[in-house]
Amino acid sequence: MPTPFVSSSVTDIHPANVNTIDALLSDLRWTNPAISYSFPTSNSPLFWSTQPGSGYGSPFGDGEPWSSATTALTTNDQINFERALQQWANVANLSFIKVTETSNEVGDIRAMYSVDPDEFTLAWSYLPGFSAQAGDIWINTLGLLNFQEWDPGSISFETLLHEIGHALGLKHPFFNSDDPAAITLPPNLDNTIHTIMSYTYADLAGNEGNEFSFHPTTPMLLDIAAIQYVYGANNNFHAGNEAYNYDDTHAYHETLWDAGGTDTLQYTGTASASVDLKPAGASFIGQPVYVQSNGVNVGSPVPNVWIANGVTIENATTGQGDDFMIGNDNSNMLDGGSGIDTVRVQSQREHYALSKIPNGYTITANTNQGNQDTLTNIERLQFDDIKLALDLDGHAGQVAKLLGAVFGTATVANQEYVGIGLTEADKGLSYEQLGELAINAAGFTSHDDMVTQLWHNLFGAVPSKAEKSPYVKLLDSGEISTGALAVLAADSHFNTDNIHLTGLMQTGIAFV
Ligand SMILES: [Zn+2]
């Protein structure tokens, strides 16, 4: 039991011999994963030993904890502090037990305000160790946290997550002149997108004025791996079938830890989302999150929803925009909703079998039948070597039919023409406008010329004057537009038979 004189017992942390883990490990962890915490309400020496050797030692800054600036956390601060503790308990085999301070018992982690003369110091904390300070977290009364609510998404909440990380035994992942031999992360990983123990926002240093538009609300990918290495994973957290719900009116910045079950990531909204279900995959979901310098967005949005290593999220559904999805090595049900939605398969086409099913397609890895994805409302499929349009009942069907009717059956295999048509259709051109575009591109010299060519494409023969004249008259009088006649020809069963539309529905149509 920790007292004002002595902390709970600690144990060595042994290296994992994995850079991304070791770069976050300090030397010691709490032996017992049930860790107590308290919110001191008094700076009376009754609660803070002044004994040399086992006491608080020489006061920090202007006198932690005996300074007159040492004050208790507000009720709201305590609520958010406990939320931050819970984020660590969600991912690791840890629990936190609140104790009320007495002269005989205090928490291992004690959190209170005190003063550091440097106002840019937000907070500081002590690693697990043998001293009475070990585990304690101090919030600077001169710093931002004393002037801001600590709600998730704020820099304050991220700071709490960071300080608690220290209190549990995690260190900074960057060079420390006091410990120059310590393992560090490479620059591309030493940022708060990957670990909240970093001081760097994406590639901007954590200087005054630099921050995120919305800060991480959970330990991130590398934090989770490190804390799970030290204390074990929380294998009870979200062990059932979970639905993770997102929309485009909220901002998110988090890493999902999920212990099991069949899970679905569900996004609703008109803004496009990019979802990557792979372990350690990074997604862009909801309101974009930016690095900011003095409140101004810098560069592109940062990935803001990550999936922790070892986590399987089986299914995803996306919203009304043109969404992008990547599955994982399990069987995924991917539903794109409305919009032109793309599934990316990070492999060559030949390694997968594609099958039409009533509501969409299945795609199965040849070497792993357990990796069969079901695609619903997915219009496009991107392999490493080929792109396929699957929406033969939509834009791709219109493009294929018009190519067949206006340019002849062979052009349906012209991936460039298909790509041009899809681009225009996806931009919002109507079927008739698309028909007109095709007619104009074909460069006919007259209505007679146009009808002759369409007839030839459909029937494989040159029309007689009597056969073509009704159509030429309709065009000449303006009763039908060239685009509408092209659509009429495109939709005729002569044309859909010629281009094997039902066959294209099985295979999709290639485009560039
Ligand atoms: Zn720190």
Residues whose N, C-alpha, C, O or C-beta is under 5 A from the ligand:
A	BS01	ZN	none
